[in-house]
Amino acid sequence: MLKMNVLMNTVGLIAAATLASANFANEAEQPLQVAQSTDGFNAKSTYMASCFACHSTGAAGAPKVGAGNAAVWDARLEKSMDTVVSNAINGVNTMPAKGLCFTCTDEDIRAIVEYMVVSST
Ligand code: HEC
């Protein structure tokens, strides 16, 4: 009986380990898919590279991006999307012009701002 229990536990552990590694495999695939779909400019990956540092934490009063921050962005968008985008392009207070993404065009910044707003619902 003891042997049987040990065997069952081992089977359980192997099953759990297999499930866990299957999950890891899925997680590892996601960034790869994003990378593969990157054909030139990609709003999400540029956001991650240039804007995430301040906008994920709200550093220096940056409006936070991510689920649960819709109200933060609604308040900003009262000025109109065009004003918010132009502030991102030209800089406003401690928000640096173009978020320091020197390779970004104005249209790229607009796409990133749209990504930020859509991600903050
Ligand atoms: C060094 C930190 C920092 C980085 C990097 C940064 N931001 Fe910001 N951002 C801020 C801060 C701080 C504010 C708030 C400014 C204010 O309203 O006083 C802000 C505000 C904004 C706003 C709101 C503007 C408005 O009119 O309300 C947008 C849009 C924005 N950032 C977009 C971006 C984008 C896009 C990037 C990357 C390309 C970026 N930011 C990178 C700090 C940063």
py3Dmol code that shows the C-alpha trace and the ligand (Angstrom):
import py3Dmol

protein = """\
ATOM      1  CA  MET A   1       0.000   0.000   0.000  1.00  0.00           C
ATOM      2  CA  LEU A   2       2.840   2.360   0.881  1.00  0.00           C
ATOM      3  CA  LYS A   3       4.500   1.603  -2.427  1.00  0.00           C
ATOM      4  CA  MET A   4       1.240   2.352  -4.191  1.00  0.00           C
ATOM      5  CA  ASN A   5       0.999   5.753  -2.459  1.00  0.00           C
ATOM      6  CA  VAL A   6       4.542   6.636  -3.411  1.00  0.00           C
ATOM      7  CA  LEU A   7       3.794   5.661  -6.959  1.00  0.00           C
ATOM      8  CA  MET A   8       0.612   7.734  -7.040  1.00  0.00           C
ATOM      9  CA  ASN A   9       2.455  10.728  -5.609  1.00  0.00           C
ATOM     10  CA  THR A  10       5.160  10.397  -8.199  1.00  0.00           C
ATOM     11  CA  VAL A  11       2.606  10.221 -10.980  1.00  0.00           C
ATOM     12  CA  GLY A  12       0.900  13.284  -9.494  1.00  0.00           C
ATOM     13  CA  LEU A  13       4.168  15.190  -9.365  1.00  0.00           C
ATOM     14  CA  ILE A  14       5.042  14.324 -12.933  1.00  0.00           C
ATOM     15  CA  ALA A  15       1.580  15.416 -14.063  1.00  0.00           C
ATOM     16  CA  ALA A  16       1.942  18.692 -12.157  1.00  0.00           C
ATOM     17  CA  ALA A  17       5.404  19.280 -13.552  1.00  0.00           C
ATOM     18  CA  THR A  18       4.185  18.579 -17.074  1.00  0.00           C
ATOM     19  CA  LEU A  19       1.302  21.017 -16.616  1.00  0.00           C
ATOM     20  CA  ALA A  20       3.634  23.631 -15.169  1.00  0.00           C
ATOM     21  CA  SER A  21       6.074  23.347 -18.023  1.00  0.00           C
ATOM     22  CA  ALA A  22       3.188  23.470 -20.511  1.00  0.00           C
ATOM     23  CA  ASN A  23       2.163  26.784 -18.948  1.00  0.00           C
ATOM     24  CA  PHE A  24       5.710  28.074 -19.117  1.00  0.00           C
ATOM     25  CA  ALA A  25       5.861  27.114 -22.747  1.00  0.00           C
ATOM     26  CA  ASN A  26       2.713  29.148 -23.424  1.00  0.00           C
ATOM     27  CA  GLU A  27       4.055  32.168 -21.598  1.00  0.00           C
ATOM     28  CA  ALA A  28       7.320  31.960 -23.450  1.00  0.00           C
ATOM     29  CA  GLU A  29       5.504  31.868 -26.771  1.00  0.00           C
ATOM     30  CA  GLN A  30       3.566  35.091 -26.226  1.00  0.00           C
ATOM     31  CA  PRO A  31       6.469  37.562 -26.415  1.00  0.00           C
ATOM     32  CA  LEU A  32       7.743  35.607 -29.407  1.00  0.00           C
ATOM     33  CA  GLN A  33       4.448  36.082 -31.222  1.00  0.00           C
ATOM     34  CA  VAL A  34       4.621  39.826 -30.553  1.00  0.00           C
ATOM     35  CA  ALA A  35       8.183  39.882 -31.845  1.00  0.00           C
ATOM     36  CA  GLN A  36       7.171  37.976 -34.956  1.00  0.00           C
ATOM     37  CA  SER A  37       4.266  40.298 -35.736  1.00  0.00           C
ATOM     38  CA  THR A  38       6.645  43.257 -35.427  1.00  0.00           C
ATOM     39  CA  ASP A  39       7.029  44.427 -38.957  1.00  0.00           C
ATOM     40  CA  GLY A  40       8.716  47.763 -38.507  1.00  0.00           C
ATOM     41  CA  PHE A  41       6.862  49.788 -35.881  1.00  0.00           C
ATOM     42  CA  ASN A  42       4.933  48.010 -33.111  1.00  0.00           C
ATOM     43  CA  ALA A  43       3.028  50.172 -30.614  1.00  0.00           C
ATOM     44  CA  LYS A  44       3.155  47.648 -27.779  1.00  0.00           C
ATOM     45  CA  SER A  45       6.843  46.848 -27.991  1.00  0.00           C
ATOM     46  CA  THR A  46       7.762  50.514 -28.414  1.00  0.00           C
ATOM     47  CA  TYR A  47       5.597  51.326 -25.380  1.00  0.00           C
ATOM     48  CA  MET A  48       7.442  48.621 -23.427  1.00  0.00           C
ATOM     49  CA  ALA A  49      10.820  50.010 -24.491  1.00  0.00           C
ATOM     50  CA  SER A  50      10.189  53.756 -24.172  1.00  0.00           C
ATOM     51  CA  CYS A  51       7.201  54.499 -21.961  1.00  0.00           C
ATOM     52  CA  PHE A  52       6.682  51.540 -19.618  1.00  0.00           C
ATOM     53  CA  ALA A  53       9.347  52.669 -17.116  1.00  0.00           C
ATOM     54  CA  CYS A  54       7.348  55.749 -16.124  1.00  0.00           C
ATOM     55  CA  HIS A  55       3.819  54.809 -17.150  1.00  0.00           C
ATOM     56  CA  SER A  56       3.622  51.394 -15.450  1.00  0.00           C
ATOM     57  CA  THR A  57       4.598  52.799 -12.052  1.00  0.00           C
ATOM     58  CA  GLY A  58       3.195  56.311 -12.361  1.00  0.00           C
ATOM     59  CA  ALA A  59       6.692  57.743 -11.782  1.00  0.00           C
ATOM     60  CA  ALA A  60       6.760  61.550 -11.419  1.00  0.00           C
ATOM     61  CA  GLY A  61       2.956  61.647 -11.731  1.00  0.00           C
ATOM     62  CA  ALA A  62       2.776  59.849 -15.085  1.00  0.00           C
ATOM     63  CA  PRO A  63      -0.757  58.575 -15.793  1.00  0.00           C
ATOM     64  CA  LYS A  64      -0.624  54.827 -15.141  1.00  0.00           C
ATOM     65  CA  VAL A  65      -1.300  52.364 -17.937  1.00  0.00           C
ATOM     66  CA  GLY A  66      -3.045  49.027 -17.396  1.00  0.00           C
ATOM     67  CA  ALA A  67      -6.325  47.560 -16.211  1.00  0.00           C
ATOM     68  CA  GLY A  68      -8.089  49.675 -13.605  1.00  0.00           C
ATOM     69  CA  ASN A  69      -6.733  53.023 -14.828  1.00  0.00           C
ATOM     70  CA  ALA A  70      -9.609  54.009 -17.107  1.00  0.00           C
ATOM     71  CA  ALA A  71     -10.603  56.967 -14.901  1.00  0.00           C
ATOM     72  CA  VAL A  72      -7.068  58.381 -15.064  1.00  0.00           C
ATOM     73  CA  TRP A  73      -7.199  58.394 -18.861  1.00  0.00           C
ATOM     74  CA  ASP A  74     -10.833  59.560 -19.084  1.00  0.00           C
ATOM     75  CA  ALA A  75      -9.821  62.674 -17.144  1.00  0.00           C
ATOM     76  CA  ARG A  76      -6.884  63.291 -19.503  1.00  0.00           C
ATOM     77  CA  LEU A  77      -8.996  62.678 -22.613  1.00  0.00           C
ATOM     78  CA  GLU A  78     -11.426  65.414 -21.591  1.00  0.00           C
ATOM     79  CA  LYS A  79      -8.890  67.742 -23.261  1.00  0.00           C
ATOM     80  CA  SER A  80      -9.424  65.712 -26.490  1.00  0.00           C
ATOM     81  CA  MET A  81      -7.303  62.914 -27.905  1.00  0.00           C
ATOM     82  CA  ASP A  82      -5.481  65.376 -30.183  1.00  0.00           C
ATOM     83  CA  THR A  83      -4.304  67.476 -27.224  1.00  0.00           C
ATOM     84  CA  VAL A  84      -3.174  64.406 -25.283  1.00  0.00           C
ATOM     85  CA  VAL A  85      -1.271  63.130 -28.337  1.00  0.00           C
ATOM     86  CA  SER A  86       0.306  66.533 -28.982  1.00  0.00           C
ATOM     87  CA  ASN A  87       1.380  66.735 -25.312  1.00  0.00           C
ATOM     88  CA  ALA A  88       3.016  63.330 -25.712  1.00  0.00           C
ATOM     89  CA  ILE A  89       4.781  64.532 -28.878  1.00  0.00           C
ATOM     90  CA  ASN A  90       5.911  67.905 -27.519  1.00  0.00           C
ATOM     91  CA  GLY A  91       6.234  67.013 -23.847  1.00  0.00           C
ATOM     92  CA  VAL A  92       4.305  68.475 -20.922  1.00  0.00           C
ATOM     93  CA  ASN A  93       5.702  69.230 -17.440  1.00  0.00           C
ATOM     94  CA  THR A  94       7.886  66.225 -16.515  1.00  0.00           C
ATOM     95  CA  MET A  95       6.662  64.180 -19.517  1.00  0.00           C
ATOM     96  CA  PRO A  96       9.627  64.345 -21.927  1.00  0.00           C
ATOM     97  CA  ALA A  97       8.959  65.089 -25.631  1.00  0.00           C
ATOM     98  CA  LYS A  98       8.095  61.841 -27.448  1.00  0.00           C
ATOM     99  CA  GLY A  99       8.793  60.000 -24.182  1.00  0.00           C
ATOM    100  CA  LEU A 100      12.446  60.044 -25.271  1.00  0.00           C
ATOM    101  CA  CYS A 101      11.668  57.768 -28.243  1.00  0.00           C
ATOM    102  CA  PHE A 102      13.791  59.639 -30.762  1.00  0.00           C
ATOM    103  CA  THR A 103      13.050  57.245 -33.608  1.00  0.00           C
ATOM    104  CA  CYS A 104       9.268  57.601 -33.147  1.00  0.00           C
ATOM    105  CA  THR A 105       7.313  59.645 -35.679  1.00  0.00           C
ATOM    106  CA  ASP A 106       4.306  61.702 -34.565  1.00  0.00           C
ATOM    107  CA  GLU A 107       2.058  58.946 -35.961  1.00  0.00           C
ATOM    108  CA  ASP A 108       3.993  56.340 -33.945  1.00  0.00           C
ATOM    109  CA  ILE A 109       3.383  58.358 -30.772  1.00  0.00           C
ATOM    110  CA  ARG A 110      -0.330  58.576 -31.607  1.00  0.00           C
ATOM    111  CA  ALA A 111      -0.440  54.788 -32.059  1.00  0.00           C
ATOM    112  CA  ILE A 112       1.307  54.265 -28.720  1.00  0.00           C
ATOM    113  CA  VAL A 113      -1.060  56.671 -26.925  1.00  0.00           C
ATOM    114  CA  GLU A 114      -4.005  54.770 -28.431  1.00  0.00           C
ATOM    115  CA  TYR A 115      -2.436  51.538 -27.207  1.00  0.00           C
ATOM    116  CA  MET A 116      -2.004  53.069 -23.724  1.00  0.00           C
ATOM    117  CA  VAL A 117      -5.636  54.215 -23.579  1.00  0.00           C
ATOM    118  CA  VAL A 118      -7.014  50.905 -24.881  1.00  0.00           C
ATOM    119  CA  SER A 119      -4.892  48.980 -22.350  1.00  0.00           C
ATOM    120  CA  SER A 120      -6.259  51.078 -19.484  1.00  0.00           C
ATOM    121  CA  THR A 121      -9.865  49.960 -19.346  1.00  0.00           C
TER     122      THR A 121
END
"""
ligand_1 = """\
43
HEC
C 10.564 59.983 -17.745
C 9.242 59.465 -17.519
C 8.304 59.327 -18.702
C 8.509 58.629 -19.873
C 9.744 57.841 -20.305
C 7.292 58.773 -20.631
N 6.382 59.530 -19.951
Fe 4.527 60.082 -20.614
N 4.244 61.183 -18.911
C 5.152 61.290 -17.877
C 4.613 62.197 -16.863
C 5.280 62.561 -15.559
C 3.343 62.610 -17.335
C 2.366 63.577 -16.648
C 2.644 64.974 -17.147
C 1.672 65.966 -16.548
O 0.508 65.992 -16.979
O 2.067 66.706 -15.643
C 3.151 61.958 -18.628
C 2.017 62.126 -19.397
C 1.786 61.469 -20.585
C 0.562 61.553 -21.359
C -0.669 62.366 -21.003
C -0.559 63.736 -21.638
C -1.768 64.601 -21.313
O -2.026 65.543 -22.072
O -2.468 64.376 -20.324
C 0.727 60.755 -22.456
C -0.273 60.527 -23.550
C 2.060 60.205 -22.382
N 2.676 60.632 -21.234
C 2.585 59.369 -23.330
C 3.876 58.821 -23.281
C 4.435 57.997 -24.314
C 3.715 57.611 -25.575
C 5.691 57.666 -23.902
C 6.722 56.789 -24.633
C 6.945 57.041 -26.040
C 5.915 58.290 -22.610
N 4.793 58.977 -22.274
C 7.094 58.187 -21.883
C 6.384 60.672 -17.780
C 6.963 59.897 -18.770
"""
view = py3Dmol.view(width=600, height=400)
view.addModel(protein, "pdb")
view.setStyle({"model": 0}, {"cartoon": {"style": "trace"}})
view.addModel(ligand_1, "xyz")
view.setStyle({"model": 1}, {"stick": {}})
view.zoomTo()
view.show()
